Amino acid sequence: MSPPEPMPIACPPMSEHEISDDPTRLDRAVVHGFLTTEAYWHRWRTPADIDAQIAGSWRVVGAYDRVTGAQVGFARAVSDGVALGYLADVFVVPAARGRGVGKALVRALVEEGAGAGMRWLLHTADAHDLYRSFGFQEPDATYLERPIRR
């Protein structure tokens, strides 16, 4: 299924950041830099790997400073566009943390637009309270997973 068309995403009034799901707006250097050096997950990916993941994603969102236009956050989703979504690669650069950017990114993907009614999955070693605030919870006995093989 093709990704939904980019749409304006509401941010809280007076927010210093803007959220956009326009993939052409992404600053690939920021995304590559964070995911290959600062993220605790899958740092083995190359910029080409990350570009392929972005291209294959159902939807991507970026967070941008309203004054400078600099990208300060990112998240992406893999989905069938109907029933199931996987939230991935959510990050906020250190200088923009503590200002609601992570919440805005997650809200944009899982609660706004075409994904609002879907079942969502994610893997994380931190920020559990953030994700719980959006209804994420530990899986039940029906969930099985085959880990990555590298």
C-alpha positions as CSV (number, residue, x, y, z in Angstrom):
1,M,0.0,0.0,0.0
2,S,1.3,3.4,-0.8
3,P,1.9,6.0,1.9
4,P,-0.7,8.6,2.7
5,E,-0.3,12.0,1.1
6,P,1.6,14.4,3.4
7,M,-0.7,16.5,5.5
8,P,-0.3,19.4,7.9
9,I,0.0,18.2,11.4
10,A,-1.2,20.2,14.3
11,C,1.2,21.2,17.1
12,P,0.2,22.7,20.4
13,P,-0.4,26.5,20.2
14,M,2.8,28.5,20.8
15,S,4.9,25.4,20.1
16,E,8.5,26.1,19.2
17,H,8.4,23.1,16.9
18,E,6.5,22.0,13.8
19,I,5.7,18.4,12.9
20,S,5.6,17.5,9.2
21,D,5.1,14.2,7.4
22,D,6.6,15.5,4.1
23,P,9.4,13.0,3.4
24,T,11.1,15.5,1.0
25,R,11.6,17.8,4.0
26,L,13.8,15.4,6.0
27,D,17.3,16.4,6.7
28,R,19.0,13.1,5.9
29,A,22.3,14.2,7.5
30,V,20.5,14.7,10.8
31,V,18.6,11.3,10.5
32,H,21.8,9.4,9.4
33,G,23.9,11.1,12.0
34,F,21.6,10.3,14.9
35,L,20.7,6.7,13.9
36,T,24.3,5.7,13.1
37,T,26.0,7.3,16.2
38,E,23.6,8.2,19.0
39,A,20.7,5.7,18.8
40,Y,21.2,2.6,21.0
41,W,19.4,0.4,18.5
42,H,20.8,-0.9,15.2
43,R,23.8,1.4,14.8
44,W,25.2,-1.0,12.3
45,R,22.9,0.5,9.6
46,T,24.6,2.6,6.9
47,P,23.2,5.8,5.5
48,A,22.1,3.7,2.5
49,D,20.3,1.3,4.8
50,I,18.5,4.1,6.5
51,D,17.5,5.7,3.2
52,A,16.1,2.3,2.0
53,Q,14.1,2.1,5.3
54,I,12.8,5.6,4.9
55,A,11.8,4.8,1.2
56,G,10.1,1.6,2.3
57,S,8.3,3.2,5.2
58,W,4.5,3.8,5.1
59,R,4.9,7.2,6.7
60,V,7.7,9.3,8.2
61,V,7.5,12.4,10.3
62,G,10.1,15.0,11.2
63,A,10.1,17.7,13.9
64,Y,11.5,21.1,13.0
65,D,12.5,24.2,14.9
66,R,10.0,26.9,13.9
67,V,12.7,29.6,14.0
68,T,15.7,28.0,12.3
69,G,13.9,25.2,10.4
70,A,16.5,22.7,11.7
71,Q,15.3,19.1,12.1
72,V,15.2,18.1,15.7
73,G,13.3,14.8,15.7
74,F,12.2,11.9,13.5
75,A,10.0,8.9,13.6
76,R,8.8,6.4,10.9
77,A,6.1,3.7,10.5
78,V,6.0,0.5,8.6
79,S,2.4,-0.5,7.9
80,D,-0.2,-2.2,5.7
81,G,-2.1,1.1,6.0
82,V,-5.2,-0.6,7.3
83,A,-4.8,-2.7,10.4
84,L,-1.3,-2.8,11.6
85,G,1.6,-0.4,12.1
86,Y,5.1,-0.6,13.5
87,L,6.6,2.5,15.1
88,A,10.3,2.8,14.5
89,D,13.4,5.0,14.9
90,V,11.7,7.6,17.1
91,F,14.3,10.2,18.3
92,V,14.7,13.7,19.4
93,V,18.1,15.4,19.3
94,P,19.4,16.2,22.8
95,A,19.1,20.0,22.5
96,A,15.3,19.7,21.9
97,R,14.4,17.1,24.6
98,G,12.0,17.8,27.4
99,R,9.8,20.1,25.2
100,G,7.1,17.6,24.0
101,V,8.7,16.8,20.7
102,G,8.7,13.0,21.2
103,K,5.1,13.1,22.2
104,A,4.2,15.2,19.1
105,L,6.1,12.7,16.8
106,V,4.3,9.7,18.3
107,R,0.9,11.4,18.3
108,A,1.4,12.4,14.6
109,L,2.0,8.8,13.6
110,V,-0.3,6.7,15.9
111,E,-3.2,9.1,16.7
112,E,-3.5,11.4,13.7
113,G,-4.3,10.6,10.1
114,A,-4.7,7.2,8.5
115,G,-3.1,5.3,11.4
116,A,-5.4,6.4,14.1
117,G,-7.5,3.2,14.2
118,M,-4.7,0.7,13.7
119,R,-3.0,-1.7,16.0
120,W,0.5,-0.5,16.7
121,L,3.7,-2.3,17.8
122,L,7.1,-1.1,18.8
123,H,10.3,-2.2,20.5
124,T,12.0,0.1,23.0
125,A,14.5,-0.1,25.8
126,D,13.5,3.3,27.2
127,A,10.6,5.9,27.2
128,H,8.1,3.3,28.3
129,D,6.0,6.0,30.0
130,L,5.8,8.0,26.8
131,Y,4.5,5.1,24.8
132,R,2.2,3.9,27.6
133,S,0.5,7.4,27.4
134,F,-0.5,6.4,23.9
135,G,-2.0,3.0,24.9
136,F,1.1,0.8,24.3
137,Q,1.4,-2.0,26.8
138,E,3.4,-5.2,27.2
139,P,2.3,-8.0,24.9
140,D,0.1,-10.9,26.1
141,A,0.6,-14.6,25.6
142,T,-0.5,-14.5,22.0
143,Y,2.5,-12.6,20.8
144,L,5.5,-14.3,19.3
145,E,8.6,-12.8,17.7
146,R,11.6,-14.0,15.7
147,P,14.6,-11.8,16.6
148,I,16.8,-10.2,14.0
149,R,19.6,-12.5,12.7
150,R,22.9,-10.7,12.1
